[in-house]
Amino acid sequence: MNGTGNSPNNPGGVNSKNIYGKVSARPAARDGHSGIIFNGRFIVFGGDRHQCPFNDLHFLSIAEEF
């Protein structure tokens, strides 16, 4: 790892952990979020729940969820 998140095994720089470490709980229910599937992960950003905005980022492993 070179400090940018890129490595030979992870050329896109998408890490399975964020700077806070791995969290075992699923993200809170939300709407208005953005999400993509990339390298076997569902990546979710932001959204809101009952006028409470989220500014977070979650990486969910599709293989581990199903």
Backbone as JSON, one array per atom type, in Angstrom:
{
  "sequence": "MNGTGNSPNNPGGVNSKNIYGKVSARPAARDGHSGIIFNGRFIVFGGDRHQCPFNDLHFLSIAEEF",
  "N": [[0.87, -1.18, 0.0], [0.53, 2.2, -0.8], [-0.18, 4.49, 0.54], [-2.12, 5.87, -0.83], [-4.22, 4.24, -1.09], [-4.08, 2.53, -3.17], [-2.9, -0.6, -4.41], [-1.05, -3.49, -5.61], [-2.87, -5.65, -5.49], [-5.22, -4.33, -5.3], [-6.04, -2.36, -7.37], [-7.85, -0.26, -7.88], [-8.03, 1.14, -5.56], [-10.01, 0.81, -3.63], [-10.85, 0.18, -0.43], [-11.48, -2.41, 2.03], [-11.86, -1.6, 4.53], [-12.62, 1.35, 6.34], [-11.23, 4.5, 7.49], [-11.85, 4.23, 10.14], [-11.9, 1.58, 10.72], [-13.09, -1.84, 10.49], [-16.55, -2.33, 10.55], [-19.06, -4.14, 12.13], [-21.8, -3.9, 12.07], [-24.65, -3.31, 9.97], [-25.3, -0.56, 7.72], [-27.5, 2.17, 8.66], [-31.0, 2.22, 7.8], [-32.1, 4.04, 4.92], [-32.92, 6.66, 2.56], [-32.57, 8.3, -0.63], [-29.89, 7.95, -1.12], [-26.66, 7.32, -2.71], [-25.35, 4.74, -4.73], [-23.14, 2.16, -5.87], [-22.0, -0.8, -7.59], [-18.93, -2.31, -7.31], [-16.1, -4.15, -8.01], [-17.11, -6.47, -6.64], [-18.25, -5.37, -4.42], [-20.81, -3.5, -2.75], [-21.15, -0.19, -2.75], [-22.1, 2.41, -0.74], [-23.19, 5.73, -0.38], [-24.05, 8.41, 1.69], [-27.36, 9.87, 1.93], [-30.6, 10.04, 3.56], [-32.69, 9.93, 6.52], [-35.78, 10.4, 7.63], [-35.5, 13.26, 7.55], [-32.96, 13.47, 8.59], [-29.84, 13.88, 7.68], [-27.3, 11.79, 6.2], [-23.8, 11.56, 5.95], [-22.0, 9.57, 5.14], [-19.97, 6.68, 4.27], [-20.14, 3.45, 3.05], [-18.88, 0.16, 2.59], [-20.0, -2.73, 1.36], [-19.62, -6.17, 1.27], [-20.65, -8.14, -1.3], [-20.55, -10.94, -1.57], [-20.38, -11.77, 1.11], [-22.81, -10.89, 2.12], [-24.81, -12.34, 0.86]],
  "CA": [[0.0, 0.0, 0.0], [1.4, 3.36, -0.94], [-0.76, 5.66, 1.19], [-3.23, 6.4, -1.61], [-5.25, 3.22, -1.15], [-3.79, 1.63, -4.29], [-1.91, -1.65, -4.23], [-1.15, -4.43, -6.73], [-4.07, -6.46, -5.34], [-6.36, -3.44, -5.18], [-5.64, -1.24, -8.22], [-8.8, 0.84, -7.84], [-7.88, 1.87, -4.31], [-11.17, 0.65, -2.77], [-10.46, -0.6, 0.74], [-12.57, -3.06, 2.73], [-11.99, -0.9, 5.81], [-12.45, 2.8, 6.26], [-10.22, 4.95, 8.46], [-12.29, 3.88, 11.49], [-11.81, 0.14, 10.87], [-14.23, -2.63, 10.03], [-17.73, -2.23, 11.4], [-19.85, -5.35, 11.9], [-23.22, -3.56, 11.89], [-25.05, -2.78, 8.67], [-25.66, 0.86, 7.79], [-28.9, 2.47, 8.98], [-31.92, 2.36, 6.67], [-32.04, 5.39, 4.39], [-33.32, 6.9, 1.18], [-31.83, 9.4, -1.23], [-28.45, 7.65, -1.13], [-26.03, 6.92, -3.97], [-24.69, 3.45, -4.58], [-22.64, 1.46, -7.05], [-21.35, -2.09, -7.36], [-17.57, -2.24, -7.84], [-15.21, -5.22, -7.52], [-17.78, -7.35, -5.7], [-18.72, -4.62, -3.24], [-21.84, -2.49, -2.93], [-20.65, 1.01, -2.08], [-23.23, 3.3, -0.45], [-22.81, 7.03, 0.17], [-25.02, 9.41, 2.1], [-28.8, 9.63, 2.04], [-31.21, 10.62, 4.76], [-33.74, 9.18, 7.17], [-36.66, 11.31, 8.37], [-34.86, 14.58, 7.56], [-31.66, 13.4, 9.27], [-28.92, 13.52, 6.59], [-26.1, 11.0, 6.43], [-22.65, 11.91, 5.14], [-21.12, 8.45, 5.42], [-19.61, 5.82, 3.16], [-20.09, 2.06, 3.49], [-18.48, -0.85, 1.62], [-20.61, -4.0, 1.74], [-19.19, -7.29, 0.43], [-21.81, -8.86, -1.81], [-20.39, -12.36, -1.26], [-20.66, -11.99, 2.53], [-24.2, -10.56, 2.42], [-25.77, -13.29, 0.27]],
  "C": [[0.9, 1.23, 0.0], [0.82, 4.64, -0.32], [-1.93, 6.26, 0.43], [-4.39, 5.42, -1.67], [-5.02, 2.24, -2.29], [-2.75, 0.61, -3.89], [-2.02, -2.6, -5.41], [-2.41, -5.29, -6.68], [-5.35, -5.63, -5.32], [-6.11, -2.2, -6.03], [-6.59, -0.05, -8.2], [-8.73, 1.64, -6.56], [-9.08, 1.76, -3.39], [-10.79, -0.3, -1.65], [-11.67, -1.25, 1.39], [-12.78, -2.45, 4.11], [-11.93, 0.6, 5.54], [-11.45, 3.22, 7.32], [-10.6, 4.6, 9.89], [-12.22, 2.38, 11.73], [-13.08, -0.53, 10.41], [-15.36, -2.56, 11.05], [-18.62, -3.43, 11.11], [-21.32, -5.04, 11.65], [-23.48, -3.05, 10.48], [-25.38, -1.3, 8.82], [-27.15, 1.04, 8.1], [-29.73, 2.56, 7.7], [-31.96, 3.81, 6.23], [-32.68, 5.45, 3.02], [-32.52, 8.08, 0.66], [-30.33, 9.19, -1.28], [-27.97, 7.39, -2.56], [-25.35, 5.59, -3.73], [-24.24, 2.9, -5.92], [-22.12, 0.09, -6.62], [-20.01, -2.03, -8.06], [-16.73, -3.33, -7.19], [-15.86, -6.08, -6.44], [-18.26, -6.69, -4.43], [-19.84, -3.68, -3.64], [-21.4, -1.3, -2.09], [-21.8, 2.0, -1.96], [-22.71, 4.59, 0.15], [-24.05, 7.83, 0.51], [-26.46, 8.93, 2.18], [-29.36, 10.36, 3.25], [-32.3, 9.7, 5.28], [-34.54, 10.15, 8.02], [-36.0, 12.67, 8.6], [-33.58, 14.63, 8.39], [-30.64, 12.96, 8.23], [-27.73, 12.69, 7.07], [-25.02, 11.5, 5.49], [-21.59, 10.83, 5.37], [-20.92, 7.59, 4.19], [-19.46, 4.4, 3.71], [-19.71, 1.16, 2.32], [-19.06, -2.18, 2.1], [-20.15, -5.08, 0.77], [-20.41, -8.07, 0.0], [-21.72, -10.34, -1.46], [-20.72, -12.68, 0.2], [-22.11, -11.73, 2.9], [-25.19, -11.62, 1.93], [-25.26, -14.68, 0.29]]
}
